[in-house]
Amino acid sequence: MKILVINGPNLNFLGIREKNIYGNEDYDYLVNMIKEAAAERNVEVECFQSNHEGAIIDRIQQAYFDGTGGIVINPGAYTHYSYAIHDALASVTTIPKCEIHISDITAREEFRKVSVTAPACDGQIYGKGLKGYIEAIDFILSR
């Protein structure tokens, strides 16, 4: 199985931005952690990061054609207002999807408590730090 992990805006700044919320580990650490977990589970994984909404939508649509068997997505700030990403996720109905957030979005600012993208996914994981990505991969594998 091939799993696509999509990270949205500012995730490339892990270890730099708001360490009290997102931790000290950088993006390379996250990617390596995901790849190691995928190898342990004998699955192929691709990590994709973009700060651009259209690039994220293009990658979701490409997943429909390239044999992707599951999507793990952290839409970043797009979580709270990108109906375009919601629609792209909703379009790929044959691919299981899990939304992931490093922090507990329900315990933060009011605007972060609402996800417009989660309803287009099969599950949502938040507040478990970087290890939440591994839980999301396991969720996809269980579908």
DSSP file (Angstrom, degrees, kcal/mol; ACC not computed):
  #  RESIDUE AA STRUCTURE BP1 BP2  ACC     N-H-->O    O-->H-N    N-H-->O    O-->H-N    TCO  KAPPA ALPHA  PHI   PSI    X-CA   Y-CA   Z-CA
    1    1 A M              0   0    0      0, 0.0    43,-2.7     0, 0.0     2,-0.5   0.000 360.0 360.0 360.0 144.9    0.0    0.0    0.0
    2    2 A K  E     -a   44   0A   0     65,-0.5    67,-3.4    41,-0.2    68,-1.0  -0.946 360.0-166.6-110.6 124.8    1.1    3.5   -0.7
    3    3 A I  E     -ab  45  70A   0     41,-2.9    43,-2.3    -2,-0.5     2,-0.5  -0.939   8.0-151.0-113.2 132.7    0.2    6.2    1.8
    4    4 A L  E     -ab  46  71A   0     66,-2.8    68,-2.9    -2,-0.5     2,-0.6  -0.899   5.6-161.3-102.1 124.6    0.6    9.9    1.0
    5    5 A V  E     -ab  47  72A   0     41,-3.3    43,-3.1    -2,-0.5     2,-0.5  -0.938  10.2-166.9-107.6 116.2    1.3   12.2    4.0
    6    6 A I  E     -ab  48  73A   0     66,-3.2    68,-2.9    -2,-0.6     2,-0.4  -0.891   5.3-170.7-107.4 129.4    0.4   15.9    3.1
    7    7 A N  E     -ab  49  74A   0     41,-2.9    43,-2.1    -2,-0.5     3,-0.1  -0.981  10.4-156.9-120.1 130.6    1.6   18.7    5.3
    8    8 A G    >   -     0   0    0     66,-2.9     3,-1.5    -2,-0.4     4,-0.4   0.155  45.3 -15.4 -89.8-155.1    0.3   22.2    4.8
    9    9 A P  T 3  S+     0   0    0      0, 0.0    68,-0.3     0, 0.0    -1,-0.2  -0.093 123.2   0.1 -55.8 136.7    1.5   25.7    5.5
   10   10 A N  T >  S+     0   0    0      1,-0.1     3,-1.7    -3,-0.1     7,-0.2   0.332  90.9 113.5  72.5  -3.7    4.3   26.2    8.0
   11   11 A L  G X  S+     0   0    0     -3,-1.5     3,-1.5     1,-0.3    -1,-0.1   0.812  70.9  65.3 -66.0 -26.3    4.8   22.6    8.8
   12   12 A N  G 3  S+     0   0    0     -4,-0.4    15,-0.4     1,-0.3    -1,-0.3   0.618  93.5  63.8 -66.8 -10.8    8.2   22.9    7.2
   13   13 A F  G X> S+     0   0    0     -3,-1.7     4,-2.3    13,-0.1     3,-2.2   0.145  70.2 140.6-100.5  18.0    9.1   25.3   10.1
   14   14 A L  T <4 S+     0   0    0     -3,-1.5    13,-0.7     1,-0.3    14,-0.2  -0.345  70.9  26.4 -56.0 141.9    8.7   22.6   12.8
   15   15 A G  T 34 S+     0   0    0      8,-0.6    -1,-0.3     2,-0.4    11,-0.2   0.318 122.4  58.9  83.7  -8.7   11.4   23.1   15.4
   16   16 A I  T <4 S+     0   0    0     -3,-2.2     3,-0.3     1,-0.2     2,-0.3   0.724  94.7  59.3-113.5 -49.0   11.5   26.8   14.5
   17   17 A R  S  < S-     0   0    0     -4,-2.3    -2,-0.4     1,-0.2     5,-0.3  -0.651 117.6 -19.5 -92.6 141.7    8.1   28.1   15.2
   18   18 A E    >>  -     0   0    0     -2,-0.3     4,-2.8     1,-0.2     3,-2.0   0.804  63.9-177.3  34.4  63.3    6.2   28.0   18.4
   19   19 A K  H 3> S+     0   0    0     -3,-0.3     4,-1.9     1,-0.3    -1,-0.2   0.793  77.7  65.6 -59.8 -28.9    8.2   25.3   20.1
   20   20 A N  H 34 S+     0   0    0      1,-0.2    -1,-0.3     2,-0.2    -2,-0.1   0.724 116.0  28.5 -66.6 -19.5    6.0   25.4   23.1
   21   21 A I  H <4 S+     0   0    0     -3,-2.0    -2,-0.2     2,-0.1    -1,-0.2   0.803 134.3  27.7-103.4 -45.6    3.1   24.1   20.9
   22   22 A Y  H  < S-     0   0    0     -4,-2.8    -3,-0.2    -5,-0.3     3,-0.2   0.483 102.8-126.5-104.0  -5.1    4.9   22.1   18.2
   23   23 A G     <  -     0   0    0     -4,-1.9    -8,-0.6    -5,-0.4    -1,-0.2  -0.210  27.5 -74.4  89.7-179.3    8.0   20.9   19.9
   24   24 A N  S    S+     0   0    0    -10,-0.1    -1,-0.2    -4,-0.1     2,-0.1   0.607  91.3 104.1 -95.0 -16.3   11.7   21.1   19.2
   25   25 A E        -     0   0    0     -3,-0.2    -9,-0.1    -6,-0.1     2,-0.1  -0.430  64.5-134.1 -73.4 142.9   11.9   18.4   16.4
   26   26 A D     >  -     0   0    0    -11,-0.2     4,-1.8    -2,-0.1   -11,-0.2  -0.294  27.2 -95.3 -92.2 178.6   12.3   19.7   12.9
   27   27 A Y  H  > S+     0   0    0    -13,-0.7     4,-2.7   -15,-0.4     5,-0.2   0.873 122.8  56.3 -63.2 -38.9   10.5   18.7    9.7
   28   28 A D  H  > S+     0   0    0      1,-0.2     4,-2.6     2,-0.2    -1,-0.2   0.892 105.2  53.0 -60.5 -38.4   13.3   16.3    8.7
   29   29 A Y  H  > S+     0   0    0     -3,-0.2     4,-2.6     2,-0.2    -1,-0.2   0.935 109.7  48.7 -60.0 -46.2   12.8   14.5   12.0
   30   30 A L  H  X S+     0   0    0     -4,-1.8     4,-2.5     2,-0.2    -2,-0.2   0.936 111.6  48.3 -59.6 -47.9    9.1   14.1   11.3
   31   31 A V  H  X S+     0   0    0     -4,-2.7     4,-2.5     1,-0.2    -1,-0.2   0.917 113.0  47.7 -61.2 -44.2    9.7   12.8    7.8
   32   32 A N  H  X S+     0   0    0     -4,-2.6     4,-2.4     2,-0.2    -1,-0.2   0.893 110.8  51.8 -64.5 -39.6   12.3   10.3    9.0
   33   33 A M  H  X S+     0   0    0     -4,-2.6     4,-2.2    -5,-0.2    -2,-0.2   0.923 111.7  47.0 -61.7 -44.1   10.0    9.2   11.8
   34   34 A I  H  X S+     0   0    0     -4,-2.5     4,-2.4     1,-0.2    -2,-0.2   0.920 112.3  49.4 -63.9 -44.7    7.1    8.6    9.3
   35   35 A K  H  X S+     0   0    0     -4,-2.5     4,-2.3     2,-0.2    -2,-0.2   0.887 110.7  50.0 -64.7 -39.3    9.4    6.7    6.9
   36   36 A E  H  X S+     0   0    0     -4,-2.4     4,-2.2     2,-0.2    -1,-0.2   0.925 111.7  48.0 -64.2 -44.1   10.7    4.5    9.7
   37   37 A A  H  X S+     0   0    0     -4,-2.2     4,-1.2     1,-0.2    -2,-0.2   0.894 111.6  50.6 -64.2 -39.3    7.2    3.7   10.8
   38   38 A A  H  <>S+     0   0    0     -4,-2.4     5,-2.5     1,-0.2     4,-0.3   0.913 109.1  51.0 -64.5 -42.4    6.1    2.9    7.3
   39   39 A A  H ><5S+     0   0    0     -4,-2.3     3,-1.2     1,-0.2    -2,-0.2   0.901 107.5  53.4 -62.1 -40.7    9.0    0.6    6.7
   40   40 A E  H 3<5S+     0   0    0     -4,-2.2    -1,-0.2     1,-0.3    -2,-0.2   0.806 113.1  44.3 -62.1 -29.3    8.1   -1.3   10.0
   41   41 A R  T 3<5S-     0   0    0     -4,-1.2    -1,-0.3    -3,-0.3    -2,-0.2   0.375 113.3-120.8 -97.2   2.5    4.6   -1.7    8.6
   42   42 A N  T < 5 +     0   0    0     -3,-1.2     2,-0.3    -4,-0.3    -3,-0.2   0.881  68.8 130.0  59.4  42.1    5.9   -2.7    5.1
   43   43 A V      < -     0   0    0     -5,-2.5     2,-0.3    -6,-0.1    -1,-0.2  -0.919  59.3-119.4-123.3 152.6    4.1    0.2    3.4
   44   44 A E  E     -a    2   0A   0    -43,-2.7   -41,-2.9    -2,-0.3     2,-0.4  -0.699  32.9-169.0 -86.1 140.2    5.3    2.8    0.9
   45   45 A V  E     -a    3   0A   0     -2,-0.3     2,-0.4   -43,-0.2   -41,-0.2  -0.993  14.4-166.9-134.6 141.2    5.0    6.4    2.1
   46   46 A E  E     -a    4   0A   0    -43,-2.3   -41,-3.3    -2,-0.4     2,-0.5  -0.996  11.1-154.2-122.7 129.1    5.4    9.7    0.3
   47   47 A C  E     -a    5   0A   0     -2,-0.4     2,-0.4   -43,-0.2   -41,-0.2  -0.906  15.2-179.1-104.3 128.8    5.7   12.9    2.3
   48   48 A F  E     -a    6   0A   0    -43,-3.1   -41,-2.9    -2,-0.5     2,-0.4  -0.990   3.2-176.8-128.7 131.9    4.6   16.1    0.6
   49   49 A Q  E     +a    7   0A   0     -2,-0.4     2,-0.3   -43,-0.2   -41,-0.2  -0.995   8.3 162.9-131.2 136.9    4.7   19.6    2.1
   50   50 A S        -     0   0    0    -43,-2.1   -39,-0.2    -2,-0.4    -2,-0.0  -0.991  35.1-154.7-150.0 146.1    3.5   22.9    0.6
   51   51 A N  S    S+     0   0    0     -2,-0.3     2,-0.5   -42,-0.1   -43,-0.1   0.290  79.1  88.4 -93.0   6.7    2.6   26.3    1.8
   52   52 A H     >  -     0   0    0      1,-0.1     4,-1.7   -44,-0.0     3,-0.2  -0.927  67.3-150.1-117.8 124.4    0.3   26.7   -1.2
   53   53 A E  H  > S+     0   0    0     -2,-0.5     4,-2.3     1,-0.2     5,-0.2   0.894  97.6  52.5 -56.6 -45.9   -3.3   25.7   -1.3
   54   54 A G  H  > S+     0   0    0      1,-0.2     4,-2.8     2,-0.2    -1,-0.2   0.869 106.7  53.0 -62.7 -37.6   -3.4   24.9   -5.0
   55   55 A A  H  > S+     0   0    0     -3,-0.2     4,-2.1     2,-0.2    -1,-0.2   0.880 109.2  49.7 -65.3 -37.5   -0.3   22.6   -4.8
   56   56 A I  H  X S+     0   0    0     -4,-1.7     4,-2.2     2,-0.2    -2,-0.2   0.918 112.0  47.7 -65.8 -43.5   -2.0   20.7   -2.0
   57   57 A I  H  X S+     0   0    0     -4,-2.3     4,-2.5     1,-0.2    -2,-0.2   0.925 110.6  51.9 -63.3 -44.6   -5.2   20.3   -4.1
   58   58 A D  H  X S+     0   0    0     -4,-2.8     4,-2.3     1,-0.2    -1,-0.2   0.899 110.2  49.1 -58.2 -40.8   -3.2   19.2   -7.1
   59   59 A R  H  X S+     0   0    0     -4,-2.1     4,-1.7     2,-0.2    -1,-0.2   0.882 109.5  51.2 -70.4 -37.2   -1.4   16.6   -5.0
   60   60 A I  H  X S+     0   0    0     -4,-2.2     4,-0.7     2,-0.2    -2,-0.2   0.937 112.4  46.6 -62.1 -45.7   -4.7   15.3   -3.6
   61   61 A Q  H >X S+     0   0    0     -4,-2.5     3,-0.9     1,-0.2     4,-0.6   0.887 109.1  54.4 -64.7 -38.7   -6.1   15.0   -7.1
   62   62 A Q  H >X S+     0   0    0     -4,-2.3     4,-1.5     1,-0.2     3,-1.3   0.854  97.7  65.9 -61.8 -34.1   -3.0   13.3   -8.4
   63   63 A A  H 3<>S+     0   0    0     -4,-1.7     5,-1.0     1,-0.3     4,-0.4   0.812  91.3  63.4 -58.8 -30.2   -3.4   10.7   -5.6
   64   64 A Y  H <<5S+     0   0    0     -3,-0.9    -1,-0.3    -4,-0.7     3,-0.2   0.835 113.3  33.1 -61.8 -32.4   -6.6    9.5   -7.3
   65   65 A F  H <<5S+     0   0    0     -3,-1.3    -2,-0.2    -4,-0.6    -1,-0.2   0.626 108.6  64.3 -99.9 -16.9   -4.6    8.4  -10.4
   66   66 A D  T  <5S-     0   0    0     -4,-1.5    -1,-0.1     1,-0.0    -2,-0.1   0.272 110.1 -98.1-102.9  13.9   -1.2    7.3   -8.9
   67   67 A G  T   5 +     0   0    0     -4,-0.4   -65,-0.5     1,-0.3     2,-0.2   0.625  60.4 165.5  86.6  12.1   -2.2    4.3   -6.8
   68   68 A T      < -     0   0    0     -5,-1.0    -1,-0.3    -6,-0.2   -65,-0.2  -0.448  19.1-169.1 -64.0 130.7   -2.3    6.1   -3.5
   69   69 A G        +     0   0    0    -67,-3.4     2,-0.3     1,-0.3   -66,-0.2   0.544  65.4   5.1-100.4  -9.4   -4.1    3.8   -1.0
   70   70 A G  E     -b    3   0A   0    -68,-1.0   -66,-2.8    25,-0.2     2,-0.4  -0.947  59.6-142.3-170.2 150.6   -4.5    6.3    1.8
   71   71 A I  E     -bc   4  97A   0     25,-2.6    27,-2.4    -2,-0.3     2,-0.5  -0.984   6.1-170.0-125.0 129.5   -4.0   10.0    2.7
   72   72 A V  E     -bc   5  98A   0    -68,-2.9   -66,-3.2    -2,-0.4     2,-0.4  -0.982  22.6-173.8-109.3 125.6   -2.8   11.4    6.0
   73   73 A I  E     -bc   6  99A   0     25,-2.6    27,-2.6    -2,-0.5   -66,-0.2  -0.978  29.9-176.3-132.9 130.9   -3.2   15.2    5.9
   74   74 A N  E     -b    7   0A   0    -68,-2.9   -66,-2.9    -2,-0.4   -63,-0.1  -0.904  12.8-174.5-113.0  96.4   -2.3   18.1    8.2
   75   75 A P    >   -     0   0    0      0, 0.0     3,-1.6     0, 0.0     4,-0.1   0.507  19.3-156.6 -73.4  -0.9   -3.8   21.0    6.4
   76   76 A G  G >  S-     0   0    0      1,-0.3     3,-1.9   -68,-0.2     4,-0.2  -0.340  70.3 -10.2  59.3-141.5   -2.3   23.5    8.8
   77   77 A A  G >  S+     0   0    0    -68,-0.3     3,-1.6     1,-0.3     4,-0.3   0.744 127.9  74.0 -62.7 -23.2   -4.2   26.8    8.9
   78   78 A Y  G X> S+     0   0    0     -3,-1.6     4,-2.7     1,-0.3     3,-1.2   0.737  78.1  79.8 -62.2 -19.9   -6.2   25.7    5.8
   79   79 A T  G <4 S+     0   0    0     -3,-1.9    37,-2.9     1,-0.2    38,-0.9   0.854  93.3  47.2 -49.3 -38.4   -8.0   23.3    8.2
   80   80 A H  G <4 S+     0   0    0     -3,-1.6    -1,-0.2    -4,-0.2    -2,-0.2   0.525 131.0   7.1 -92.8  -7.4  -10.1   26.2    9.3
   81   81 A Y  T <4 S+     0   0    0     -3,-1.2     2,-1.4    -4,-0.3     3,-0.2   0.480  85.9 111.2-153.0  -1.0  -11.2   27.8    6.1
   82   82 A S     X  +     0   0    0     -4,-2.7     4,-2.0     1,-0.2     5,-0.1  -0.635  22.5 165.0 -91.6  91.5  -10.2   25.9    2.9
   83   83 A Y  H  > S+     0   0    0     -2,-1.4     4,-2.7     1,-0.2    -1,-0.2   0.745  78.1  64.1 -69.2 -22.5  -13.4   24.6    1.4
   84   84 A A  H  > S+     0   0    0      2,-0.2     4,-2.0    -3,-0.2    -1,-0.2   0.913 104.7  43.1 -67.3 -42.5  -11.3   24.0   -1.7
   85   85 A I  H  > S+     0   0    0      2,-0.2     4,-2.7     1,-0.2     5,-0.2   0.902 112.7  54.4 -68.7 -40.0   -9.1   21.4    0.1
   86   86 A H  H  X S+     0   0    0     -4,-2.0     4,-2.7     1,-0.2    -2,-0.2   0.946 109.5  47.3 -53.6 -49.3  -12.3   20.0    1.6
   87   87 A D  H  X S+     0   0    0     -4,-2.7     4,-1.3     1,-0.2    -1,-0.2   0.877 110.7  51.2 -64.4 -38.1  -13.7   19.5   -1.8
   88   88 A A  H  X S+     0   0    0     -4,-2.0     4,-0.9     2,-0.2     3,-0.3   0.932 112.7  46.1 -63.5 -45.1  -10.6   17.9   -3.2
   89   89 A L  H >< S+     0   0    0     -4,-2.7     3,-0.7     1,-0.2    -2,-0.2   0.910 111.7  51.7 -62.8 -41.9  -10.5   15.5   -0.3
   90   90 A A  H 3< S+     0   0    0     -4,-2.7    -1,-0.2     1,-0.2     3,-0.2   0.760 102.8  61.8 -66.5 -23.8  -14.2   14.8   -0.7
   91   91 A S  H 3< S+     0   0    0     -4,-1.3     2,-1.3    -3,-0.3    -1,-0.2   0.782  91.8  64.8 -73.4 -27.5  -13.6   14.1   -4.4
   92   92 A V    X<  +     0   0    0     -4,-0.9     3,-1.6    -3,-0.7    -1,-0.2  -0.513  62.1 158.9 -98.0  68.0  -11.3   11.1   -3.8
   93   93 A T  T 3   +     0   0    0     -2,-1.3    -1,-0.2     1,-0.3    -2,-0.1   0.699  65.7  60.3 -67.1 -21.9  -14.0    8.9   -2.2
   94   94 A T  T 3  S+     0   0    0     -3,-0.2    -1,-0.3     2,-0.1    -2,-0.1   0.535  92.8  77.7 -84.8  -4.9  -12.1    5.6   -2.9
   95   95 A I  S <  S-     0   0    0     -3,-1.6   -25,-0.2    -6,-0.2     2,-0.1  -0.915  81.4-129.7-108.2 121.3   -9.1    6.7   -0.8
   96   96 A P        -     0   0    0      0, 0.0   -25,-2.6     0, 0.0     2,-0.4  -0.446  30.2-164.6 -66.3 142.8   -9.3    6.6    3.0
   97   97 A K  E     -c   71   0A   0    -27,-0.2    25,-2.5    -2,-0.1    26,-0.8  -0.980  15.4-170.5-135.3 142.0   -8.2    9.8    4.6
   98   98 A C  E     -cd  72 123A   0    -27,-2.4   -25,-2.6    -2,-0.4     2,-0.4  -0.991  15.7-143.5-134.5 126.9   -7.2   10.9    8.1
   99   99 A E  E     -cd  73 124A   0     24,-2.7    26,-2.8    -2,-0.4     2,-0.4  -0.717  21.4-167.0 -87.4 137.7   -6.7   14.5    9.3
  100  100 A I  E     - d   0 125A   0    -27,-2.6     2,-0.4    -2,-0.4    26,-0.2  -0.964  13.2-177.2-128.6 141.9   -3.9   15.0   11.8
  101  101 A H  E     - d   0 126A   0     24,-1.9    26,-0.9    -2,-0.4    27,-0.7  -0.997  20.9-148.8-136.7 135.3   -2.9   17.9   14.0
  102  102 A I  S    S+     0   0    0     -2,-0.4    27,-2.1    24,-0.2    -1,-0.1   0.920  84.6  48.9 -67.3 -45.4    0.1   18.0   16.3
  103  103 A S  S    S-     0   0    0     24,-0.2    24,-1.4    25,-0.1     2,-1.3  -0.402 100.7 -96.2 -91.2 169.8   -1.5   20.2   18.9
  104  104 A D    >   -     0   0    0     23,-0.2     3,-1.9    22,-0.2     4,-0.1  -0.740  37.7-170.7 -85.2  96.3   -4.9   19.9   20.5
  105  105 A I  G >  S+     0   0    0     -2,-1.3     3,-0.8     1,-0.3    -1,-0.2   0.718  80.6  63.2 -64.6 -20.3   -6.9   22.2   18.2
  106  106 A T  G 3  S+     0   0    0      1,-0.2    -1,-0.3    -3,-0.1     7,-0.1   0.621 103.1  49.2 -79.3 -11.1   -9.9   22.0   20.5
  107  107 A A  G <  S+     0   0    0     -3,-1.9    -1,-0.2     5,-0.1    -2,-0.2   0.197 103.5  72.3-110.5  14.2   -7.9   23.6   23.4
  108  108 A R  S <  S-     0   0    0     -3,-0.8     5,-0.1     1,-0.3    -3,-0.1  -0.179  97.6 -28.6-111.0-156.3   -6.6   26.5   21.4
  109  109 A E    >>  -     0   0    0      1,-0.1     3,-1.1    -2,-0.1     4,-0.6  -0.136  65.3-108.7 -57.6 154.9   -8.0   29.7   19.9
  110  110 A E  G >4 S+     0   0    0      1,-0.3     3,-1.5     2,-0.2     4,-0.3   0.883 116.7  56.2 -54.6 -43.7  -11.7   29.7   19.0
  111  111 A F  G >4 S+     0   0    0      1,-0.3     3,-0.7     2,-0.2    -1,-0.3   0.766 102.3  57.4 -65.3 -23.3  -11.0   29.7   15.2
  112  112 A R  G <4 S+     0   0    0     -3,-1.1    -1,-0.3     1,-0.2    -2,-0.2   0.622  89.8  73.7 -80.2 -12.6   -8.8   26.6   15.5
  113  113 A K  G << S+     0   0    0     -3,-1.5     2,-0.5    -4,-0.6    -1,-0.2   0.658  86.8  71.6 -76.4 -15.2  -11.6   24.6   17.0
  114  114 A V    <   -     0   0    0     -3,-0.7     2,-0.5    -4,-0.3    -1,-0.0  -0.894  61.6-169.1-107.7 127.0  -13.5   24.3   13.7
  115  115 A S        -     0   0    0     -2,-0.5   -35,-0.2     1,-0.1   -36,-0.1  -0.963  11.6-177.8-113.2 120.5  -12.2   22.1   10.9
  116  116 A V  S    S+     0   0    0    -37,-2.9   -36,-0.2    -2,-0.5    -1,-0.1   0.610  86.7  52.5 -87.0 -12.4  -13.8   22.5    7.5
  117  117 A T  S >  S+     0   0    0    -38,-0.9     3,-1.7     1,-0.1     4,-0.2   0.764  90.2  74.4 -92.4 -28.1  -11.6   19.7    6.1
  118  118 A A  G >  S+     0   0    0      1,-0.3     3,-2.3   -39,-0.2    -1,-0.1   0.844  86.0  63.2 -57.2 -37.7  -12.3   17.0    8.7
  119  119 A P  G 3  S+     0   0    0      0, 0.0    -1,-0.3     0, 0.0    -2,-0.1   0.737  99.9  55.4 -62.5 -17.8  -15.8   16.2    7.4
  120  120 A A  G <  S+     0   0    0     -3,-1.7     2,-0.2    -4,-0.1    -2,-0.2   0.403 102.3  74.8 -90.6   2.6  -14.2   15.1    4.1
  121  121 A C  S <  S-     0   0    0     -3,-2.3   -23,-0.2    -4,-0.2     3,-0.1  -0.702  79.7-130.6-111.4 164.7  -11.9   12.6    6.0
  122  122 A D  S    S+     0   0    0    -25,-2.5     2,-0.3    -2,-0.2   -24,-0.2   0.623  88.1   2.6 -87.4 -15.5  -12.7    9.3    7.6
  123  123 A G  E     -d   98   0A   0    -26,-0.8   -24,-2.7    -5,-0.1     2,-0.4  -0.983  58.7-145.1-162.3 165.7  -11.0   10.2   10.9
  124  124 A Q  E     -d   99   0A   0     -2,-0.3     2,-0.4   -26,-0.2   -24,-0.2  -0.994  10.1-173.0-142.6 134.3   -9.2   13.0   12.8
  125  125 A I  E     +d  100   0A   0    -26,-2.8   -24,-1.9    -2,-0.4     2,-0.3  -0.992  16.2 161.3-126.9 133.4   -6.4   12.8   15.3
  126  126 A Y  E     +d  101   0A   0     -2,-0.4   -22,-0.2   -26,-0.2   -24,-0.2  -0.993  47.9  31.8-150.1 155.4   -5.1   15.8   17.3
  127  127 A G  S    S+     0   0    0    -24,-1.4   -23,-0.2   -26,-0.9   -25,-0.2   0.619  81.2 104.7  80.0  13.6   -3.1   16.6   20.4
  128  128 A K  S >  S-     0   0    0    -27,-0.7     3,-0.6     1,-0.4     4,-0.2   0.205  76.3-131.2-111.9  15.2   -0.8   13.6   20.3
  129  129 A G  T >   -     0   0    0    -27,-2.1     3,-1.5     1,-0.2    -1,-0.4  -0.246  62.8 -31.4  68.2-160.0    2.3   15.4   19.0
  130  130 A L  T >> S+     0   0    0      1,-0.3     3,-1.8     2,-0.2     4,-0.5   0.794 132.4  70.3 -64.4 -28.0    4.3   14.0   16.1
  131  131 A K  H <> S+     0   0    0     -3,-0.6     4,-1.8     1,-0.3     3,-0.5   0.697  80.3  77.4 -64.5 -17.3    3.4   10.5   17.1
  132  132 A G  H <> S+     0   0    0     -3,-1.5     4,-2.2     1,-0.2    -1,-0.3   0.803  85.3  62.2 -60.7 -28.7   -0.2   11.3   16.0
  133  133 A Y  H <> S+     0   0    0     -3,-1.8     4,-2.1    -4,-0.3    -1,-0.2   0.897 102.8  48.9 -63.4 -39.3    1.1   10.8   12.4
  134  134 A I  H  X S+     0   0    0     -4,-0.5     4,-2.4    -3,-0.5    -2,-0.2   0.903 110.3  50.9 -67.2 -40.5    1.9    7.2   13.2
  135  135 A E  H  X S+     0   0    0     -4,-1.8     4,-2.2     1,-0.2    -1,-0.2   0.891 109.3  51.8 -61.8 -38.5   -1.5    6.7   14.7
  136  136 A A  H  X S+     0   0    0     -4,-2.2     4,-2.3     2,-0.2    -2,-0.2   0.890 108.3  50.6 -66.3 -39.2   -3.0    8.2   11.5
  137  137 A I  H  X S+     0   0    0     -4,-2.1     4,-2.4     2,-0.2    -2,-0.2   0.925 111.0  48.7 -62.5 -44.4   -1.0    5.8    9.4
  138  138 A D  H  X S+     0   0    0     -4,-2.4     4,-1.5     1,-0.2    -2,-0.2   0.878 108.7  54.1 -63.5 -36.7   -2.3    2.9   11.5
  139  139 A F  H  X S+     0   0    0     -4,-2.2     4,-0.5     2,-0.2     3,-0.3   0.935 109.3  47.7 -60.3 -46.7   -5.9    4.3   11.1
  140  140 A I  H >< S+     0   0    0     -4,-2.3     3,-1.3     1,-0.2    -2,-0.2   0.914 110.1  52.2 -61.0 -43.5   -5.5    4.3    7.3
  141  141 A L  H 3< S+     0   0    0     -4,-2.4    -1,-0.2     1,-0.3    -2,-0.2   0.781 105.5  55.9 -65.4 -26.1   -4.1    0.7    7.4
  142  142 A S  H 3<        0   0    0     -4,-1.5    -1,-0.3    -3,-0.3    -2,-0.2   0.580 360.0 360.0 -81.6  -9.3   -7.1   -0.4    9.5
  143  143 A R    <<        0   0    0     -3,-1.3    -1,-0.2    -4,-0.5    -2,-0.1   0.472 360.0 360.0 -77.9 360.0   -9.6    0.8    6.9
